Structures are given as C-alpha cells and as structure tokens.
Amino acid sequence: MADYYDVLEVSKSASDSEIKAAYRKQALKWHPDRNKSSEAGGKFKEINKAFEILSDPKKKEVYDQYGEAAFQRGGMGGAPGGVGGQYYQE
C-alpha cells in the first residue's frame, strides 16, 4: 500500500486545510464518474481512505506512529488484531 501522504500528494507537515484541499483535488481527478480509466475506482477508494485517516487527528497520530498496519487486523508484527492486540477503531 502507498503512503497516505503520497496518495494525497501532501507533506507530513501539511495543515488540515492543505489535506482537505489536496483530497478534493485528487477526488475530482479520480472519481469514477469523471475518470473512465480502469484504475479510477481503486484509486478513488485509496484517496478516500487516506483522507479518512489524515483528516482525523487521533487516527493521524496513530498512522504517523505505526503506519497503515495499525488499521488492519493482524497488523503490527502479527499481533492478533493489530496494535497491542487491538486494531484501531473509533
């Protein structure tokens, strides 16, 4: 998986407003109704996931510390459920 900052084309020090603007730009570019390429649907889902994580301060903090593995079952060294035996949930 790609780094969520790279997906939105922002730096790790980007502000909330920069992240939101970058999301809007990428979402318009890759929305399946506007972009008819075969990869548009997958790219659009990836952009939405990146924005979901980076726009939430708590999720962003966890992502910055542990990466995407913190949000997947079985992540972080194979511990059942992710970080410390628990995958991140709200």
N, C-alpha and C positions, 0 to 999 in steps of 0.2 A: 504494500500500500504506500501511497505517496504521503509525504509530509503535508499536513493540513495547511500550513502556512504557504507552501509551494502551490497547493491546489488553488488557493485564493490569490496567489501572487502578491503576498504582503510579507513584511519582515516580522520577526518575532517581537519587535518593539512597537508594532502597529497599534494605534489607538482603536477604541471601539468604533468610532466613526469611520476610520480607514478600513476596518474589517467589514463593516456594513456596506460601504461604497464598493469595495472590491467584490463582495458577494453579489451585489446587484449587477455589476458589470459582467461577471462570469455567468450568472444565472441567465441573463438575457442572451449572452453569446451561445450558451449550450442548451437552452430549453428545447426539448424535442419538437415543440410546435414551430419553432423558428429555425432550428438547425436540423436538416434532414440527413446528416451523416449517421452511419450505423453506430458510432461510438457516443452520440449525443446523450442518449438515455443514461448510460452508465456514468458518464462524466457529470451529468446534471445531479445524479444521486450523490456522487462523491462531493460535489460542491455544497449540496445541502447538508451533508454530514459534517463537513469541515466548518460550515457556518454554525451549525448546532453546537459544536464543541467550543469553537473560538469566541462565540458571542456570549457564552455563559461564563462568568468569572470563576465559579467553582470548577466547572469542567475544564476550563482553560488551564487552571492551576494544576489539576491532576494530569492533563495532557502534557503540559510543559515538563512535569517531573517524570512521568512514566511512559509517555508516548501513547500511541493508539492501543497498545496491548491492555491498557487499564480499562478499556471499554468493551473488551471481548471476553467471553467465557474461556477459561483455561489459559488466560494470558499471564504475564509476569512470571516467567520461569516455570510454567506448568502448574502453578498452584491452582487447585480447583476453584474456578470462578474468578480468577484474576488477582488483583492486588490484595495481598494479605488474606487470600481465600475468598474474597468478595469482589465481584466485578462492580464497577461504579454504576450506581443508579441514583436517581433523584429521590 
